[in-house]
Amino acid sequence: MITEYVRYRLTDAEPDEFEAAYALAAEALDAAPQCLAYELARGVEEPDRYVLRIEWASLAEHEGDFRSGPEFGRFLAAVGPYIGQIEEMKHYQSTAVTSAAKAR
């Protein structure tokens, strides 16, 4: 499993519209077997910033299967207007350092 983080800074978009777009995009993520989980979080100190966390089965399944599959078009149609407001879009792999609460 790998985790993709996408960091947004909304410069010319309304938060309600942005979140509504991601609610539509979530339908495509839910339908994609390559997507294991996702979460969109809004900044508390800086409410114009958002972080999207998506867990993918693998990098190949995200960049290959999902992006060439039927759900990518739906996803991109919903969030495409916000691509220019992305500050970072990277994949990360978990390490052995994790919360003790997860081990319980």
Buried (B, 14 or more C-beta within 10 A) or exposed (E): EBBBEBBBBBEEBEEEEBEEBBEEBBEBBEEBEBBBEBEBEBBEEEEBBBBBBBBBBEEEBBBEBBBEBEBBEBBEEBBEEBEEBBEEEEBEEEEEEEEEEEEE
